[in-house]
């Protein structure tokens, strides 16, 4: 009889642990970003962003879609330790082969660059050590606690290292080394608790390449995703040859992604659960969870979008510094990614990938990638980094519209939007109040905190006054947990 592994962790707990993981990933960036903005400056940050964007293409090829594919496959067999052990070793060995090929090409092509070769040589280490990134396995078995707390230790180390060793604009190489070594070490740590989730397998029975076709089906849309998430930085560097503009875009995107993790954390914990429901043919429950995802994302994304837009003028000068004032316009545009990415994450990652509809996901992101690349060519020469930001928002929106078309017979999108449009209205009202508050307050951290606090109070007050059912449901869940904890 197969040894069984059954997760007892609820979605709420998984969301909490994955949120810790994401916070541990981005909070150090939030802490060190103001410091690095002043110490390194826009140009040096732009160099790191540009070269890292080049590296990401090689990491993408080396991973070959295995990270997302592996999470789905492990989730489907999370209760069968023999099968998931076999899948794990097959995917790790397959990934090793392609990382090795990718590394050779990277060394031949990029490490000979006359300007940035020293940085590419350092980044080679990160490319190689990507073999050991098995976070997809823990996500597949829904063990978000392990990766959350190990990541906490690593990020504390990262933050301390930056403040201790990066002391001037001449410390860019040191910053590269710190980022590469910390990331590599964090992946190695994931292997220490692995034995309790796996059993020994016969290496002769492994069939690595049986996964190749399905992994490639996920790899193709990931190429497209990479185009409209990373190509912006690459094209900014190539077209404008101005690393300051890349630096502005990097810092703006960094802030947006820090906020986005609140939304995408929920999506991450939903993927293995939905994959498992699909494998067990529980389609009705699966669809209910997707509808619930729209409620959650709308509840969070609308106030985040309009709230950040309202505080940007007060926030940027004291956080990034005067050198980064151009990011005010960038952040105001990129705020709409909370909505576009939040929604297409549901229809694309949570539903399409988890239910083996990746071909529809592939078509949508390929079209989005083509649109983004074309818009980059048109808008970047005119509007510089703001053009790249606008292209990203339009591309993500188009992807979601296409996915609505594909799944309109599965979900009643009109009903979903009519149910959640109220969060947009509440957020616009909140925006007006905190924007006006920002106009009468001085530019400093206290003013920004006052704006955020007022925004939260105004938004929650409107939810309470209208007796919002989703807020009541959340309150009741916490009430039950509190009673049971006594």
C-alpha positions in Angstrom: 0.0 0.0 0.0 1.3 3.5 -0.8 2.4 5.7 2.0 0.1 8.6 2.1 0.7 12.2 2.8 -2.3 14.4 3.6 -2.0 18.1 4.2 -4.1 19.3 7.1 -3.4 23.0 6.4 -6.3 25.1 5.4 -6.3 27.6 2.6 -6.3 30.5 5.1 -3.2 29.1 6.8 -1.5 28.4 3.5 -2.3 32.0 2.4 -0.8 33.3 5.7 2.4 31.3 5.3 2.7 32.1 1.6 2.1 35.8 2.5 5.0 35.5 5.0 7.1 34.0 2.3 6.3 36.8 -0.1 6.7 39.4 2.6 10.1 38.0 3.4 11.0 38.2 -0.3 9.9 41.8 -0.8 10.1 43.4 2.7 13.9 43.5 2.7 13.7 45.1 -0.8 11.3 47.7 0.7 13.7 48.4 3.5 16.9 48.6 1.4 15.3 50.3 -1.6 15.5 53.9 -0.1 19.1 53.2 1.0 20.2 51.8 -2.4 18.4 54.6 -4.3 20.6 57.1 -2.5 23.9 55.1 -2.3 23.9 53.6 -5.8 21.7 56.0 -7.7 19.5 55.5 -10.7 22.2 54.6 -13.2 23.8 51.8 -11.1 20.4 50.4 -10.2 19.6 50.5 -13.9 22.7 48.5 -14.7 21.7 45.8 -12.2 18.1 45.8 -13.6 19.3 45.6 -17.2 21.8 42.7 -16.7 19.4 40.8 -14.5 16.7 41.1 -17.2 19.1 39.4 -19.6 19.9 36.7 -17.1 16.2 36.0 -16.6 15.8 34.8 -20.2 18.4 32.1 -19.6 16.9 31.1 -16.3 13.6 30.8 -18.1 15.0 28.5 -20.7 16.8 26.5 -18.0 13.7 26.0 -16.0 11.7 25.1 -19.1 8.3 25.7 -17.4 9.2 23.0 -14.8 8.5 25.3 -11.8 4.8 25.8 -12.6 4.4 22.4 -14.2 6.0 20.7 -11.3 3.8 22.5 -8.8 0.7 21.2 -10.7 1.9 17.6 -11.1 3.0 17.3 -7.4 -0.3 18.8 -6.3 -2.2 16.1 -8.4 -0.4 13.3 -6.5 0.2 15.1 -3.2 -1.4 12.2 -1.3 0.8 9.5 -2.9 4.4 9.7 -1.8 5.7 7.1 -4.3 4.3 8.9 -7.3 5.3 12.4 -6.2 8.8 11.2 -5.3 9.2 9.8 -8.8 7.9 13.0 -10.4 10.2 15.1 -8.2 13.4 13.3 -9.2 12.4 13.2 -12.9 11.8 17.0 -13.0 15.0 17.8 -11.0 17.2 15.8 -13.4 15.4 17.3 -16.4 15.9 20.8 -15.1 19.6 20.1 -14.5 20.1 19.2 -18.1 18.5 22.4 -19.4 20.2 24.7 -16.8 23.5 23.2 -17.9 22.8 24.0 -21.6 21.5 27.5 -20.7 24.6 28.2 -18.7 27.0 27.3 -21.5 25.1 29.6 -23.9 25.1 32.4 -21.3 28.8 32.1 -20.8 29.5 32.2 -24.6 27.2 35.1 -25.4 26.9 37.4 -22.4 30.1 36.9 -20.4 32.1 38.4 -23.3 30.2 41.7 -23.2 32.8 44.5 -23.3 30.9 46.7 -20.9 29.0 44.4 -18.4 31.0 41.2 -18.6 32.1 41.4 -14.9 28.4 41.5 -13.8 27.4 38.7 -16.1 30.1 36.5 -14.7 28.8 37.0 -11.2 25.2 36.3 -12.4 26.4 33.0 -13.9 26.5 31.6 -10.3 22.8 32.4 -9.8 22.0 30.7 -13.1 23.8 27.5 -12.1 22.3 27.3 -8.6 18.8 27.7 -9.9 18.9 23.9 -10.3 18.4 23.7 -6.5 15.3 25.9 -6.5 12.6 23.4 -5.5 10.1 25.8 -4.0 7.6 24.4 -6.6 7.7 21.1 -4.8 6.7 22.6 -1.4 4.0 24.6 -3.1 2.7 21.5 -4.7 2.3 19.6 -1.4 1.0 22.9 0.1 3.8 23.1 2.7 4.1 26.9 2.6 5.3 27.0 6.2 8.7 25.6 5.4 9.6 28.0 2.6 8.2 30.9 4.6 10.4 30.5 7.7 13.5 29.5 5.8 13.1 32.5 3.6 12.7 34.7 6.7 16.2 33.8 7.8 17.7 34.4 4.4 16.1 37.8 3.9 17.3 39.0 7.3 20.8 38.1 6.2 20.3 39.9 2.9 19.2 43.1 4.5 22.1 43.1 7.0 24.6 42.4 4.2 23.5 45.3 2.1 23.7 47.8 4.9 27.1 46.5 6.0 28.9 46.0 2.7 27.2 48.4 0.1 28.6 51.8 1.2 29.0 53.8 -1.9 28.3 54.0 -5.7 31.5 52.0 -6.2 29.9 49.0 -4.4 27.8 47.8 -7.3 29.9 44.6 -7.8 29.5 43.9 -4.1 25.7 44.3 -4.4 25.6 41.9 -7.3 27.6 39.3 -5.3 25.3 39.7 -2.3 22.1 39.2 -4.3 23.5 36.2 -6.1 25.0 34.4 -3.1 21.9 35.0 -0.9 19.5 33.7 -3.6 21.7 30.6 -4.2 22.0 29.8 -0.5 18.2 30.2 0.0 17.6 27.5 -2.6 20.1 25.1 -1.0 18.3 25.5 2.3 15.1 24.0 0.8 16.8 20.6 0.5 17.3 20.1 4.3 13.7 19.1 5.1 13.1 17.2 1.9 13.6 13.6 3.2 10.4 13.5 5.2 8.4 14.2 2.0 10.1 11.7 -0.3 11.0 8.0 -0.6 13.8 6.4 -2.5 13.1 5.7 -6.1 14.8 3.4 -8.6 16.8 5.7 -10.9 16.5 3.2 -13.7 12.7 3.6 -13.7 12.9 7.4 -14.1 11.5 8.8 -17.4 12.7 12.4 -17.6 11.5 13.2 -21.1 7.9 12.1 -20.7 7.3 15.5 -19.0 8.9 17.5 -21.8 5.8 18.0 -23.9 3.6 19.2 -21.1 6.4 21.3 -19.6 6.9 23.0 -23.0 3.2 23.8 -23.2 3.6 25.8 -20.0 7.1 27.1 -21.0 5.7 28.7 -24.2 3.3 31.1 -22.3 6.1 31.8 -19.8 8.2 33.0 -22.6 5.4 35.4 -23.5 5.0 36.4 -19.8 8.7 37.1 -19.7 8.4 39.4 -22.7 5.9 41.7 -21.1 7.4 41.6 -17.6 11.2 41.7 -18.3 11.5 42.8 -21.9 10.4 46.3 -20.9 13.7 46.7 -19.0 15.7 45.1 -21.8 14.1 47.3 -24.5 14.5 50.5 -22.3 18.3 49.7 -22.1 18.6 48.9 -25.8 16.4 51.6 -27.3 17.3 54.5 -25.1 20.8 53.4 -23.9 20.0 55.3 -20.7 20.4 53.3 -17.6 18.8 56.0 -15.5 15.4 55.4 -17.3 15.9 51.7 -16.6 16.6 52.6 -12.9 13.4 54.6 -12.7 11.4 51.7 -14.2 13.1 49.1 -11.9 12.3 51.0 -8.7 8.7 51.6 -9.8 8.1 48.0 -10.7 9.8 46.9 -7.5 7.2 48.8 -5.5 4.4 47.5 -7.6 5.5 43.9 -7.2 5.9 44.4 -3.4 2.2 45.3 -3.3 1.2 42.7 -5.8 2.5 39.9 -3.6 -0.6 40.4 -1.3 -2.8 39.5 -4.3 -0.6 36.8 -5.9 0.0 35.0 -2.6 -3.7 34.0 -2.6 -3.4 32.8 -6.2 -0.3 30.7 -5.3 -2.0 28.7 -2.6 -5.1 28.2 -4.8 -3.2 26.5 -7.6 -2.4 23.2 -5.8 -5.9 23.1 -4.3 -7.6 23.7 -7.6 -5.3 21.2 -9.3 -6.3 18.6 -6.7 -10.0 19.3 -7.1 -9.7 19.0 -10.8 -7.9 15.6 -10.5 -10.7 14.4 -8.2 -13.4 15.7 -10.6 -14.9 18.1 -8.1 -15.8 20.7 -10.7 -18.6 22.4 -8.8 -16.4 23.1 -5.8 -13.6 24.2 -8.1 -15.8 26.7 -9.8 -17.0 28.1 -6.5 -13.4 28.6 -5.4 -12.6 30.5 -8.6 -15.6 32.8 -8.0 -14.4 33.3 -4.5 -11.0 34.3 -5.8 -12.6 37.1 -7.8 -14.2 38.3 -4.6 -10.9 38.3 -2.8 -8.9 40.0 -5.5 -11.6 42.7 -6.0 -11.8 43.3 -2.3 -8.0 43.9 -2.1 -6.9 45.1 -5.6 -9.3 48.1 -6.1 -8.3 49.9 -2.8 -4.6 49.1 -3.4 -4.7 50.5 -6.9 -6.5 53.8 -6.1 -4.8 54.1 -2.6 -1.3 53.9 -3.9 -2.1 56.3 -6.8 -3.4 58.8 -4.2 -0.3 58.7 -2.0 2.4 58.5 -4.7 3.2 62.3 -4.8 3.9 62.3 -1.1 5.5 58.9 -0.9 8.2 59.0 -3.7 10.2 62.1 -2.5 11.0 60.8 1.0 11.1 57.1 0.0 13.2 57.0 -3.2 14.7 60.5 -2.9 14.6 63.5 -5.2 16.7 61.7 -7.8 13.7 59.4 -8.5 10.8 62.0 -8.9 10.1 60.6 -12.4 8.8 57.4 -10.8 5.7 59.3 -9.6 4.1 59.1 -13.1 5.4 55.5 -13.6 3.8 54.3 -10.3 0.5 56.0 -11.1 0.3 54.1 -14.4 1.6 50.7 -13.0 -1.0 50.8 -10.2 -3.5 49.4 -12.7 -1.5 46.2 -12.8 -3.0 45.3 -9.5 -6.3 44.8 -11.3 -5.1 43.4 -14.6 -2.6 40.9 -13.1 -4.9 40.1 -10.2 -7.8 39.1 -12.5 -5.8 37.3 -15.2 -4.0 35.4 -12.5 -7.3 33.9 -11.6 -8.4 32.9 -15.1 -4.9 32.1 -16.3 -2.8 30.6 -13.6 -5.4 29.4 -11.1 -7.9 28.0 -13.6 -6.4 27.4 -17.0 -3.1 26.0 -15.8 -4.6 24.0 -13.0 -7.3 22.4 -15.2 -5.0 21.5 -18.2 -6.3 24.4 -20.3 -2.8 25.8 -20.8 -3.3 26.0 -24.6 -5.9 28.8 -24.0 -3.6 30.5 -21.5 -0.7 30.2 -24.1 -2.7 31.9 -26.8 -3.8 34.8 -24.5 -0.3 35.6 -23.2 1.3 35.2 -26.7 -1.1 37.8 -28.0 -0.4 40.0 -25.0 3.3 39.6 -25.5 3.1 40.6 -29.2 1.0 43.7 -28.3 3.4 44.6 -25.5 6.5 44.4 -27.7 4.9 46.5 -30.5 3.7 49.1 -28.0 7.2 49.2 -26.5 8.7 49.9 -29.9 6.2 52.8 -30.4 5.9 54.3 -26.9 9.4 54.0 -25.4 11.1 56.4 -27.9 8.3 58.9 -27.2 7.5 58.5 -23.5 10.6 56.6 -22.3 9.9 54.6 -19.2 6.3 55.8 -18.9 5.7 54.3 -22.4 7.0 50.9 -21.1 4.7 51.1 -18.1 1.6 51.9 -20.3 2.5 49.1 -22.6 2.6 46.6 -19.7 -0.8 47.7 -18.4 -2.5 47.5 -21.8 -0.9 44.0 -22.5 -2.1 42.6 -19.2 -5.6 43.9 -19.8 -5.8 42.4 -23.2 -4.7 39.0 -21.8 -7.6 39.1 -19.3 -10.1 40.1 -22.0 -9.0 37.1 -24.1 -9.3 34.8 -21.2 -12.8 36.1 -20.5 -13.7 35.1 -24.0 -12.3 31.6 -23.6 -14.1 30.9 -20.3 -17.3 32.8 -20.7 -19.3 29.6 -20.8 -17.7 28.3 -17.6 -18.2 31.4 -15.5 -20.8 34.2 -15.4 -18.4 37.1 -15.7 -21.2 39.7 -15.8 -22.5 38.5 -12.5 -19.0 38.4 -11.0 -18.2 41.9 -12.1 -21.6 43.3 -11.0 -21.1 41.7 -7.6 -17.6 43.2 -7.1 -17.9 46.6 -8.9 -18.9 48.2 -5.6 -15.3 47.8 -4.4 -14.3 50.1 -7.3 -16.8 52.7 -6.2 -15.7 52.6 -2.6 -12.0 52.8 -3.7 -12.6 55.9 -5.8 -14.3 57.7 -2.9 -11.4 56.7 -0.7 -9.0 58.0 -3.3 -10.6 61.5 -3.3 -10.3 61.8 0.4 -6.7 60.7 0.9 -5.5 62.6 -2.2 -6.9 65.8 -0.7 -5.4 64.9 2.7 -2.0 64.6 1.0 -2.4 68.1 -0.5 -2.5 69.7 2.9 0.1 67.6 4.6 3.9 68.0 4.4 5.9 65.5 2.4 7.3 63.0 5.0 6.8 59.5 6.2 4.3 60.5 8.9 2.0 62.1 6.3 2.1 59.0 4.2 1.2 56.8 7.2 -1.7 59.2 8.0 -2.9 58.9 4.4 -2.7 55.1 4.5 -4.5 54.9 7.9 -7.3 57.3 6.7 -7.7 55.2 3.5 -8.1 52.0 5.4 -10.6 53.6 7.8 -12.7 55.1 5.0 -12.7 51.9 3.0 -13.7 49.7 5.9 -16.3 52.2 7.1 -18.1 52.0 3.7 -18.0 48.2 3.8 -19.5 48.2 7.3 -22.2 50.8 6.5 -23.2 48.8 3.4 -23.1 45.5 5.4 -20.7 44.0 2.8 -21.2 40.2 2.9 -17.6 39.3 2.1 -16.4 41.4 5.0 -18.9 39.8 7.3 -17.8 36.3 6.1 -14.1 37.2 6.9 -15.1 38.5 10.3 -17.1 35.4 11.1 -14.1 33.1 10.1 -11.8 35.0 12.4 -14.4 34.9 15.2 -14.8 31.1 14.9 -11.0 30.6 14.9 -10.7 32.9 18.0 -13.4 31.0 19.9 -11.8 27.6 19.0 -8.3 28.8 20.1 -9.6 29.4 23.6 
